[in-house]
């Protein structure tokens, strides 16, 4: 983990609802990575890679409970992994969507 990077280096819109004084990169790694992947800019993605490294991001992403379709496609392509291997994809298949049926 790169300790030179701080939460203030990332886009402000990502963490508008988070108390940044109590934020811990290790404790909240999954939440943090998911926010950056779904809502971050390219600069945020590059900072995330420097902060955690691709292997840790891959491990975290495989365990996300939810991830929008575009972000899932992007991250699956980056890591060359089938979407079906992600927990969020499997979970989405299990949850019936009553509004679009």
One Martini backbone bead per residue (centre of mass of N, CA, C, O) as a GRO file, in nm:
protein
  101
    1UNK     BB    1   0.096   0.035   0.022
    2UNK     BB    2   0.048   0.377  -0.041
    3UNK     BB    3   0.111   0.644   0.193
    4UNK     BB    4   0.102   0.914   0.010
    5UNK     BB    5  -0.190   0.864  -0.014
    6UNK     BB    6  -0.496   1.037   0.007
    7UNK     BB    7  -0.828   1.113   0.025
    8UNK     BB    8  -0.777   1.407  -0.107
    9UNK     BB    9  -0.686   1.292  -0.399
   10UNK     BB   10  -0.970   1.244  -0.445
   11UNK     BB   11  -1.269   1.282  -0.540
   12UNK     BB   12  -1.522   1.446  -0.373
   13UNK     BB   13  -1.784   1.285  -0.481
   14UNK     BB   14  -1.723   0.999  -0.351
   15UNK     BB   15  -1.724   1.125  -0.020
   16UNK     BB   16  -1.981   1.301   0.084
   17UNK     BB   17  -2.085   1.064   0.316
   18UNK     BB   18  -1.797   1.085   0.462
   19UNK     BB   19  -1.585   1.061   0.732
   20UNK     BB   20  -1.254   1.152   0.684
   21UNK     BB   21  -1.129   1.132   0.978
   22UNK     BB   22  -1.212   0.798   1.000
   23UNK     BB   23  -1.054   0.700   0.759
   24UNK     BB   24  -0.961   0.361   0.641
   25UNK     BB   25  -0.806   0.192   0.392
   26UNK     BB   26  -0.817  -0.100   0.516
   27UNK     BB   27  -1.098  -0.122   0.653
   28UNK     BB   28  -1.237   0.024   0.370
   29UNK     BB   29  -1.152  -0.110   0.094
   30UNK     BB   30  -1.412  -0.208  -0.046
   31UNK     BB   31  -1.570   0.055  -0.046
   32UNK     BB   32  -1.356   0.226  -0.186
   33UNK     BB   33  -1.321   0.064  -0.451
   34UNK     BB   34  -1.615   0.072  -0.542
   35UNK     BB   35  -1.645   0.377  -0.568
   36UNK     BB   36  -1.422   0.417  -0.778
   37UNK     BB   37  -1.526   0.224  -0.996
   38UNK     BB   38  -1.819   0.352  -1.028
   39UNK     BB   39  -1.744   0.697  -0.981
   40UNK     BB   40  -1.477   0.739  -1.097
   41UNK     BB   41  -1.207   0.855  -1.234
   42UNK     BB   42  -0.920   0.794  -1.391
   43UNK     BB   43  -0.747   0.916  -1.163
   44UNK     BB   44  -0.869   0.737  -0.940
   45UNK     BB   45  -0.785   0.466  -1.058
   46UNK     BB   46  -0.478   0.522  -1.052
   47UNK     BB   47  -0.465   0.562  -0.744
   48UNK     BB   48  -0.574   0.286  -0.665
   49UNK     BB   49  -0.342   0.123  -0.791
   50UNK     BB   50  -0.122   0.251  -0.611
   51UNK     BB   51  -0.245   0.177  -0.335
   52UNK     BB   52  -0.316  -0.154  -0.387
   53UNK     BB   53  -0.318  -0.288  -0.644
   54UNK     BB   54  -0.435  -0.528  -0.859
   55UNK     BB   55  -0.470  -0.776  -0.673
   56UNK     BB   56  -0.647  -0.643  -0.456
   57UNK     BB   57  -0.870  -0.541  -0.640
   58UNK     BB   58  -0.950  -0.817  -0.744
   59UNK     BB   59  -1.027  -0.942  -0.473
   60UNK     BB   60  -1.243  -0.733  -0.403
   61UNK     BB   61  -1.425  -0.748  -0.662
   62UNK     BB   62  -1.509  -1.052  -0.631
   63UNK     BB   63  -1.675  -0.957  -0.342
   64UNK     BB   64  -1.885  -0.789  -0.443
   65UNK     BB   65  -2.231  -0.746  -0.409
   66UNK     BB   66  -2.216  -0.482  -0.589
   67UNK     BB   67  -2.248  -0.386  -0.947
   68UNK     BB   68  -2.252  -0.233  -1.212
   69UNK     BB   69  -2.247  -0.321  -1.541
   70UNK     BB   70  -2.015  -0.140  -1.638
   71UNK     BB   71  -1.811  -0.200  -1.411
   72UNK     BB   72  -1.805  -0.504  -1.452
   73UNK     BB   73  -1.698  -0.501  -1.740
   74UNK     BB   74  -1.440  -0.346  -1.684
   75UNK     BB   75  -1.312  -0.532  -1.462
   76UNK     BB   76  -1.323  -0.792  -1.631
   77UNK     BB   77  -1.134  -0.686  -1.852
   78UNK     BB   78  -0.885  -0.606  -1.690
   79UNK     BB   79  -0.870  -0.918  -1.556
   80UNK     BB   80  -0.974  -1.148  -1.737
   81UNK     BB   81  -1.281  -1.206  -1.633
   82UNK     BB   82  -1.558  -1.352  -1.578
   83UNK     BB   83  -1.857  -1.243  -1.463
   84UNK     BB   84  -1.944  -1.515  -1.318
   85UNK     BB   85  -1.710  -1.485  -1.085
   86UNK     BB   86  -1.875  -1.273  -0.956
   87UNK     BB   87  -2.067  -1.209  -0.688
   88UNK     BB   88  -2.260  -0.991  -0.810
   89UNK     BB   89  -2.361  -1.172  -1.040
   90UNK     BB   90  -2.476  -1.404  -0.875
   91UNK     BB   91  -2.665  -1.229  -0.699
   92UNK     BB   92  -2.837  -1.112  -0.931
   93UNK     BB   93  -2.953  -1.393  -1.021
   94UNK     BB   94  -3.107  -1.444  -0.740
   95UNK     BB   95  -3.245  -1.170  -0.778
   96UNK     BB   96  -3.555  -1.063  -0.821
   97UNK     BB   97  -3.707  -0.851  -1.068
   98UNK     BB   98  -4.020  -0.699  -1.046
   99UNK     BB   99  -4.013  -0.443  -1.242
  100UNK     BB  100  -3.896  -0.621  -1.517
  101UNK     BB  101  -4.117  -0.881  -1.551
   0.00000   0.00000   0.00000
